Amino acid sequence: MNTGKKRRQAVVEKKDCVACGCCVKVCPKEAITVIGGLFAQVDTDRCVGCGKCAKECPASVIEMREVTA
């Protein structure tokens, strides 16, 4: 449901992700999984926009973006 409110959400640049799992370990809502050992994927329904994953990512491929909820 689109409420028109803005919120932060993690977005992974999949082609540059090294699938190390660092983001998975620090996510307090278990919103990130590594798919097939290739890249991390964010569950947008679980992501609360805390930014811990982006800070922890050694490849700097996760950024926090404003999205409409």
C-alpha positions in Angstrom: 0.0 0.0 0.0 1.4 3.4 -1.0 0.9 5.9 1.8 2.9 8.7 0.2 5.3 8.7 3.1 9.1 8.7 2.4 11.3 6.2 4.2 14.9 4.9 3.8 15.6 1.5 2.3 18.7 -0.5 1.6 19.4 -1.1 -2.1 22.2 -3.5 -3.3 24.1 -3.0 -6.5 24.0 -6.8 -7.3 26.5 -6.8 -10.1 29.2 -5.5 -7.8 28.2 -7.5 -4.7 30.9 -10.0 -3.5 28.3 -12.0 -1.5 30.4 -12.0 1.7 27.4 -11.9 4.0 28.6 -9.1 6.3 25.3 -7.3 5.7 23.3 -10.4 6.6 25.1 -10.6 10.0 24.4 -7.0 11.0 20.8 -6.7 9.9 18.6 -6.5 13.0 15.5 -7.5 11.0 16.9 -10.4 9.0 15.9 -8.5 5.9 19.0 -9.5 3.8 19.9 -12.9 2.3 22.6 -13.9 0.0 21.2 -15.5 -3.2 23.0 -18.5 -4.7 26.3 -17.3 -3.3 26.3 -14.5 -5.9 24.7 -11.4 -4.4 22.8 -10.0 -1.4 19.1 -9.2 -1.7 17.0 -7.0 0.5 13.4 -7.9 1.6 11.8 -4.5 1.3 9.0 -5.5 3.6 11.4 -6.2 6.4 14.0 -3.5 5.9 13.6 -0.6 8.4 16.3 1.6 6.8 18.7 1.6 9.8 21.8 1.7 7.4 23.8 -0.9 9.4 24.3 -3.0 6.3 25.5 -0.1 4.2 28.1 0.8 6.8 29.3 -2.8 7.2 29.6 -3.6 3.4 33.3 -4.0 2.5 32.5 -3.5 -1.2 30.4 -0.4 -0.6 27.6 -1.7 -2.9 24.7 -1.0 -0.5 23.2 2.4 -0.3 20.3 3.9 1.5 17.7 5.5 -0.7 14.5 7.4 0.0 11.5 5.5 -1.3 7.8 6.2 -1.1 6.1 3.8 1.3 
